[in-house]
Amino acid sequence: MKRVRLALALASTAAVAGGAAPASSAGYETWPNRVQSARDHQETRSGIVSFAVVDERGVTRGYRPWLLARSASVLKAMLMVTYLNQSSVRDRPLRDSDRNLLAPMIRWSDNATATTIRNRVGAAAIYRLARRAGMKRFRLRYPWGYSEICAVDQARFFYRIDSYIPARHRPYAMWLLASIVPSQRWGIPPVKPDGWRIYFKGGWGSGTGAVTHQIALLRNGEERIAIAVLTRRNPSHTYGTRTITGIAGRLLRGVT
C-alpha cells in the first residue's frame, strides 16, 4: 500500500511540475524530497489538506494542488490587486480614502472593507485578474468568503503577484502584504528562512477550524518561492495554523 501511495504521489507531483526534474536546491535537500516530507507530514494531521509550491526556478509541485476550497480571507489579496488596477485608480496617486480601505483589509483582514471593495470593483474585474494570472479553477461566490480557490492557482498568483500590480502602486501593495499584524503572522512566517522577505495573506473560518489557509511569496534578492497551503475541517483554527507551519517548514528546509 505504501508503494502505491508513493507512486501516486510522484505521479501527481510530476503532473503539476510538467515532468521537470529540478536540481538540488540547497545542500542535501531537493524539492522532490521537501515535497515528499511535507506530504508525509500532512498524513499525520487531521482535516483535509492541499498545498502547492513554486520553487526558485518556477517549477510547481504539490499535493492535491487542484482541490477546491472556500477562499475565506485569502481572496483579499485578489481584491487588492483588482482595486489597484481600476482605471480610476491605476494612473493616479493613492488617496487617504484608498488607503483606508486597503490597509484594514490586508493588514488585519477587515471584512467590511473587503465587501466594499468587492462591490466597487465588480465580478467582471475580479475574473479578469484571475484569467490574467492563469487561474484554472477560481470561482467567485456570494458571500465572497465562499469563493472557490485551489492551491496551485494561488501559489502561481503569489509567485508573480507584484507583476499584476500597477508599478506606481506596487511598493505600497507589497508593504501591506509584508506588514500583516503580529496576531496573524502564524503559519509560514515563523519558518521563513533567514535572509528572505515574506509577503502573505491568511484566511480562516472565524476561529472554528472549518478553513485555515495561507498563501505566501518569499523573496531573497532575485530569487522567489511561493507556497499555498489550504486546510479544512481542522479540530480548531490553532490546529490548522500548526498544520500549515509543519508543511511550510518541511518545504523550506535547507533553503538559503
C-alpha positions as a Markdown table, in Angstrom:
| # | Residue | x | y | z |
|---|---|---|---|---|
| 1 | Met | 0.0 | 0.0 | 0.0 |
| 2 | Lys | 2.8 | 2.4 | 0.8 |
| 3 | Arg | 4.4 | 1.7 | -2.6 |
| 4 | Val | 1.1 | 2.5 | -4.3 |
| 5 | Arg | 0.7 | 5.8 | -2.4 |
| 6 | Leu | 4.3 | 6.8 | -3.2 |
| 7 | Ala | 3.7 | 6.0 | -6.9 |
| 8 | Leu | 0.6 | 8.1 | -6.9 |
| 9 | Ala | 2.3 | 10.9 | -5.1 |
| 10 | Leu | 5.2 | 11.0 | -7.6 |
| 11 | Ala | 2.7 | 10.9 | -10.5 |
| 12 | Ser | 0.7 | 13.8 | -9.0 |
| 13 | Thr | 3.9 | 15.8 | -8.4 |
| 14 | Ala | 5.2 | 15.2 | -11.9 |
| 15 | Ala | 1.9 | 16.2 | -13.5 |
| 16 | Val | 1.9 | 19.6 | -11.7 |
| 17 | Ala | 5.5 | 20.2 | -12.3 |
| 18 | Gly | 5.2 | 19.4 | -16.0 |
| 19 | Gly | 7.6 | 16.4 | -15.7 |
| 20 | Ala | 10.6 | 18.7 | -14.9 |
| 21 | Ala | 13.4 | 17.2 | -12.8 |
| 22 | Pro | 14.9 | 20.1 | -10.8 |
| 23 | Ala | 18.5 | 20.1 | -9.5 |
| 24 | Ser | 19.2 | 20.2 | -5.8 |
| 25 | Ser | 18.1 | 23.5 | -4.3 |
| 26 | Ala | 20.4 | 23.7 | -1.4 |
| 27 | Gly | 22.8 | 21.2 | 0.1 |
| 28 | Tyr | 21.3 | 17.8 | 0.8 |
| 29 | Glu | 17.7 | 18.9 | 0.2 |
| 30 | Thr | 15.9 | 18.7 | -3.2 |
| 31 | Trp | 12.5 | 19.9 | -3.9 |
| 32 | Pro | 11.1 | 16.4 | -4.5 |
| 33 | Asn | 12.4 | 15.4 | -1.1 |
| 34 | Arg | 10.9 | 18.5 | 0.5 |
| 35 | Val | 7.5 | 17.9 | -1.1 |
| 36 | Gln | 7.5 | 14.3 | -0.1 |
| 37 | Ser | 8.4 | 15.2 | 3.5 |
| 38 | Ala | 5.5 | 17.7 | 3.6 |
| 39 | Arg | 3.2 | 15.1 | 2.1 |
| 40 | Asp | 4.3 | 12.6 | 4.8 |
| 41 | His | 3.6 | 15.2 | 7.5 |
| 42 | Gln | 0.1 | 16.0 | 6.3 |
| 43 | Glu | -0.8 | 12.4 | 6.6 |
| 44 | Thr | -0.3 | 12.6 | 10.3 |
| 45 | Arg | -2.7 | 15.6 | 10.6 |
| 46 | Ser | -6.5 | 15.7 | 10.9 |
| 47 | Gly | -8.6 | 17.5 | 8.3 |
| 48 | Ile | -8.3 | 18.0 | 4.6 |
| 49 | Val | -5.0 | 19.4 | 3.3 |
| 50 | Ser | -3.8 | 20.6 | -0.1 |
| 51 | Phe | -0.7 | 22.5 | -1.0 |
| 52 | Ala | 1.4 | 23.8 | -3.8 |
| 53 | Val | 4.9 | 25.3 | -4.0 |
| 54 | Val | 6.6 | 27.2 | -6.9 |
| 55 | Asp | 10.4 | 27.0 | -6.5 |
| 56 | Glu | 13.2 | 29.3 | -7.4 |
| 57 | Arg | 13.2 | 28.0 | -11.0 |
| 58 | Gly | 9.4 | 28.5 | -11.4 |
| 59 | Val | 8.7 | 24.7 | -11.2 |
| 60 | Thr | 5.4 | 23.9 | -9.5 |
| 61 | Arg | 4.8 | 20.9 | -7.3 |
| 62 | Gly | 2.2 | 19.9 | -4.7 |
| 63 | Tyr | -0.2 | 17.6 | -3.0 |
| 64 | Arg | -3.8 | 17.6 | -4.3 |
| 65 | Pro | -3.0 | 21.1 | -5.7 |
| 66 | Trp | -6.2 | 21.3 | -7.7 |
| 67 | Leu | -8.5 | 20.5 | -4.8 |
| 68 | Leu | -11.1 | 23.2 | -4.3 |
| 69 | Ala | -11.7 | 25.0 | -1.0 |
| 70 | Arg | -13.6 | 28.1 | 0.1 |
| 71 | Ser | -11.3 | 31.1 | -0.1 |
| 72 | Ala | -12.1 | 32.8 | 3.2 |
| 73 | Ser | -9.9 | 35.9 | 3.5 |
| 74 | Val | -7.1 | 34.9 | 1.2 |
| 75 | Leu | -9.4 | 36.3 | -1.5 |
| 76 | Lys | -8.5 | 39.8 | -0.2 |
| 77 | Ala | -5.1 | 39.7 | -2.0 |
| 78 | Met | -7.0 | 39.4 | -5.3 |
| 79 | Leu | -9.4 | 42.1 | -4.2 |
| 80 | Met | -6.5 | 44.4 | -3.5 |
| 81 | Val | -4.8 | 43.8 | -6.9 |
| 82 | Thr | -8.2 | 44.2 | -8.7 |
| 83 | Tyr | -8.8 | 47.5 | -6.9 |
| 84 | Leu | -5.4 | 48.9 | -7.8 |
| 85 | Asn | -6.0 | 48.0 | -11.4 |
| 86 | Gln | -9.2 | 50.0 | -11.8 |
| 87 | Ser | -8.9 | 52.7 | -14.5 |
| 88 | Ser | -9.9 | 55.3 | -11.9 |
| 89 | Val | -7.1 | 54.3 | -9.6 |
| 90 | Arg | -4.1 | 52.8 | -11.5 |
| 91 | Asp | -2.8 | 56.1 | -13.0 |
| 92 | Arg | -3.2 | 58.4 | -10.1 |
| 93 | Pro | -1.6 | 58.7 | -6.6 |
| 94 | Leu | -3.5 | 56.8 | -3.9 |
| 95 | Arg | -5.7 | 58.9 | -1.6 |
| 96 | Asp | -6.5 | 58.5 | 2.0 |
| 97 | Ser | -9.8 | 57.0 | 1.0 |
| 98 | Asp | -8.0 | 54.3 | -0.9 |
| 99 | Arg | -5.6 | 53.5 | 2.0 |
| 100 | Asn | -8.5 | 53.5 | 4.4 |
| 101 | Leu | -10.0 | 50.6 | 2.5 |
| 102 | Leu | -6.8 | 48.7 | 1.6 |
| 103 | Ala | -4.8 | 48.8 | 4.8 |
| 104 | Pro | -7.6 | 47.4 | 7.1 |
| 105 | Met | -8.5 | 44.7 | 4.5 |
| 106 | Ile | -4.9 | 43.4 | 4.2 |
| 107 | Arg | -3.1 | 44.2 | 7.4 |
| 108 | Trp | -5.7 | 43.0 | 9.9 |
| 109 | Ser | -8.1 | 41.3 | 7.5 |
| 110 | Asp | -11.1 | 43.5 | 7.9 |
| 111 | Asn | -14.2 | 42.1 | 6.3 |
| 112 | Ala | -16.3 | 45.2 | 5.9 |
| 113 | Thr | -13.7 | 47.0 | 3.8 |
| 114 | Ala | -13.3 | 43.8 | 1.7 |
| 115 | Thr | -17.1 | 43.8 | 1.0 |
| 116 | Thr | -16.9 | 47.5 | 0.0 |
| 117 | Ile | -14.0 | 46.8 | -2.4 |
| 118 | Arg | -15.7 | 43.7 | -3.8 |
| 119 | Asn | -18.9 | 45.6 | -4.6 |
| 120 | Arg | -16.9 | 48.5 | -6.0 |
| 121 | Val | -14.7 | 46.6 | -8.4 |
| 122 | Gly | -17.4 | 44.1 | -9.5 |
| 123 | Ala | -17.2 | 40.4 | -10.5 |
| 124 | Ala | -16.0 | 41.0 | -14.1 |
| 125 | Ala | -12.8 | 42.8 | -13.0 |
| 126 | Ile | -12.0 | 40.0 | -10.5 |
| 127 | Tyr | -12.4 | 37.4 | -13.2 |
| 128 | Arg | -10.2 | 39.4 | -15.5 |
| 129 | Leu | -7.4 | 39.2 | -12.9 |
| 130 | Ala | -8.0 | 35.5 | -12.5 |
| 131 | Arg | -7.6 | 35.0 | -16.2 |
| 132 | Arg | -4.6 | 37.2 | -16.4 |
| 133 | Ala | -3.0 | 35.1 | -13.6 |
| 134 | Gly | -3.8 | 31.9 | -15.4 |
| 135 | Met | -6.1 | 30.6 | -12.7 |
| 136 | Lys | -7.9 | 27.5 | -13.9 |
| 137 | Arg | -10.4 | 26.8 | -11.1 |
| 138 | Phe | -11.3 | 30.1 | -9.5 |
| 139 | Arg | -14.9 | 30.9 | -9.0 |
| 140 | Leu | -16.3 | 34.0 | -7.3 |
| 141 | Arg | -19.2 | 33.2 | -4.9 |
| 142 | Tyr | -21.5 | 35.0 | -2.6 |
| 143 | Pro | -20.6 | 35.8 | 0.1 |
| 144 | Trp | -17.1 | 36.4 | -1.2 |
| 145 | Gly | -15.5 | 34.2 | 1.5 |
| 146 | Tyr | -17.2 | 31.2 | -0.2 |
| 147 | Ser | -15.3 | 31.8 | -3.4 |
| 148 | Glu | -13.6 | 28.7 | -4.7 |
| 149 | Ile | -9.8 | 28.5 | -5.0 |
| 150 | Cys | -7.1 | 25.9 | -5.3 |
| 151 | Ala | -3.6 | 25.8 | -4.0 |
| 152 | Val | -1.8 | 25.7 | -7.4 |
| 153 | Asp | -3.7 | 28.8 | -8.7 |
| 154 | Gln | -2.9 | 30.7 | -5.6 |
| 155 | Ala | 0.7 | 29.7 | -5.4 |
| 156 | Arg | 1.3 | 30.7 | -9.0 |
| 157 | Phe | -0.6 | 34.0 | -8.4 |
| 158 | Phe | 1.5 | 34.9 | -5.4 |
| 159 | Tyr | 4.7 | 33.9 | -7.2 |
| 160 | Arg | 4.2 | 36.9 | -9.6 |
| 161 | Ile | 1.8 | 39.0 | -7.6 |
| 162 | Asp | 3.9 | 42.1 | -7.9 |
| 163 | Ser | 3.7 | 41.9 | -11.7 |
| 164 | Tyr | -0.1 | 42.2 | -11.6 |
| 165 | Ile | 0.0 | 45.4 | -9.6 |
| 166 | Pro | 0.5 | 48.8 | -11.4 |
| 167 | Ala | 4.1 | 50.0 | -11.0 |
| 168 | Arg | 3.2 | 53.2 | -9.2 |
| 169 | His | 1.2 | 51.2 | -6.5 |
| 170 | Arg | 3.5 | 48.2 | -6.2 |
| 171 | Pro | 5.6 | 49.4 | -3.3 |
| 172 | Tyr | 2.5 | 50.2 | -1.2 |
| 173 | Ala | 0.7 | 46.9 | -2.0 |
| 174 | Met | 3.8 | 44.8 | -1.2 |
| 175 | Trp | 4.3 | 46.7 | 2.0 |
| 176 | Leu | 0.8 | 45.8 | 3.0 |
| 177 | Leu | 1.4 | 42.1 | 2.4 |
| 178 | Ala | 4.7 | 42.4 | 4.3 |
| 179 | Ser | 3.2 | 44.1 | 7.4 |
| 180 | Ile | 0.3 | 41.9 | 8.5 |
| 181 | Val | -0.4 | 42.4 | 12.1 |
| 182 | Pro | 1.5 | 40.2 | 14.6 |
| 183 | Ser | -1.5 | 38.2 | 15.7 |
| 184 | Gln | -2.0 | 36.9 | 12.2 |
| 185 | Arg | 1.7 | 36.0 | 11.5 |
| 186 | Trp | 1.1 | 32.3 | 12.1 |
| 187 | Gly | 1.7 | 29.5 | 9.6 |
| 188 | Ile | 4.5 | 30.3 | 7.2 |
| 189 | Pro | 6.2 | 33.4 | 8.7 |
| 190 | Pro | 7.6 | 31.5 | 11.8 |
| 191 | Val | 9.5 | 29.2 | 9.4 |
| 192 | Lys | 10.7 | 31.8 | 6.9 |
| 193 | Pro | 14.4 | 31.2 | 6.1 |
| 194 | Asp | 16.9 | 33.8 | 7.2 |
| 195 | Gly | 17.5 | 36.5 | 4.6 |
| 196 | Trp | 14.2 | 36.0 | 2.9 |
| 197 | Arg | 11.3 | 38.6 | 3.0 |
| 198 | Ile | 7.8 | 37.3 | 3.2 |
| 199 | Tyr | 4.6 | 38.7 | 1.7 |
| 200 | Phe | 1.4 | 36.8 | 2.6 |
| 201 | Lys | -2.3 | 36.6 | 3.3 |
| 202 | Gly | -4.2 | 34.2 | 5.5 |
| 203 | Gly | -7.8 | 33.1 | 5.7 |
| 204 | Trp | -9.7 | 31.3 | 8.3 |
| 205 | Gly | -13.3 | 30.5 | 9.4 |
| 206 | Ser | -13.8 | 32.8 | 12.4 |
| 207 | Gly | -11.6 | 30.6 | 14.6 |
| 208 | Thr | -13.8 | 27.5 | 14.0 |
| 209 | Gly | -11.2 | 25.4 | 12.1 |
| 210 | Ala | -13.6 | 25.0 | 9.2 |
| 211 | Val | -10.9 | 26.5 | 6.9 |
| 212 | Thr | -7.5 | 27.8 | 7.7 |
| 213 | His | -5.4 | 28.8 | 4.7 |
| 214 | Gln | -2.2 | 30.8 | 4.0 |
| 215 | Ile | -0.5 | 31.9 | 0.7 |
| 216 | Ala | 2.9 | 33.5 | 0.7 |
| 217 | Leu | 5.6 | 34.8 | -1.5 |
| 218 | Leu | 9.2 | 34.7 | -0.2 |
| 219 | Arg | 11.9 | 36.7 | -1.9 |
| 220 | Asn | 15.7 | 36.9 | -1.4 |
| 221 | Gly | 17.2 | 39.2 | -4.0 |
| 222 | Glu | 16.1 | 37.9 | -7.4 |
| 223 | Glu | 15.1 | 34.5 | -6.1 |
| 224 | Arg | 11.5 | 33.8 | -5.1 |
| 225 | Ile | 9.4 | 30.9 | -3.8 |
| 226 | Ala | 5.6 | 30.8 | -3.4 |
| 227 | Ile | 3.7 | 28.5 | -1.1 |
| 228 | Ala | 0.0 | 27.9 | -0.7 |
| 229 | Val | -1.4 | 25.7 | 2.0 |
| 230 | Leu | -5.2 | 25.2 | 2.2 |
| 231 | Thr | -6.7 | 23.2 | 5.2 |
| 232 | Arg | -10.2 | 22.3 | 6.0 |
| 233 | Arg | -12.1 | 20.5 | 8.8 |
| 234 | Asn | -9.5 | 21.2 | 11.4 |
| 235 | Pro | -10.3 | 20.5 | 15.1 |
| 236 | Ser | -9.6 | 24.2 | 15.6 |
| 237 | His | -8.1 | 27.2 | 13.9 |
| 238 | Thr | -4.9 | 26.8 | 16.0 |
| 239 | Tyr | -4.6 | 23.2 | 14.9 |
| 240 | Gly | -4.8 | 24.4 | 11.3 |
| 241 | Thr | -2.1 | 27.0 | 11.7 |
| 242 | Arg | 0.2 | 24.3 | 13.1 |
| 243 | Thr | -0.5 | 22.1 | 10.1 |
| 244 | Ile | 0.5 | 25.0 | 7.8 |
| 245 | Thr | 3.7 | 25.6 | 9.8 |
| 246 | Gly | 4.6 | 21.9 | 9.7 |
| 247 | Ile | 4.1 | 21.7 | 5.9 |
| 248 | Ala | 5.8 | 25.0 | 5.2 |
| 249 | Gly | 8.7 | 24.2 | 7.5 |
| 250 | Arg | 9.4 | 21.0 | 5.5 |
| 251 | Leu | 9.0 | 22.7 | 2.1 |
| 252 | Leu | 11.5 | 25.4 | 3.2 |
| 253 | Arg | 14.0 | 23.1 | 4.9 |
| 254 | Gly | 17.5 | 23.8 | 3.7 |
| 255 | Val | 16.5 | 26.9 | 1.6 |
| 256 | Thr | 19.3 | 29.5 | 2.0 |
